[in-house]
Amino acid sequence: MARPFSTQRVFFALWPSAVATERLPGLAREVAARTGGRAPPAANLHARFAFIGEVTSERVDALRAIGESVAGSAAPFDLTLDCSG
């Protein structure tokens, strides 16, 4: 019997600055209260830009290398988000 591959859900995201990290949990709780949802833990707040999906561990390593190469060559920038969704 073939052994099933181990997979992980993978995405590329930006993590908020220190200032945003202080403010976002309150906003997340407010939105959750208004919508009947549940606010995620503060450490999990991020802006997801590309959902890759379920991938094998070998692909995770390759995707991590791609992400690190892009992050290492990109200049810092400001990103303003004016709505939530």
Disulfide bonds with the S-S distance in Angstrom:
none
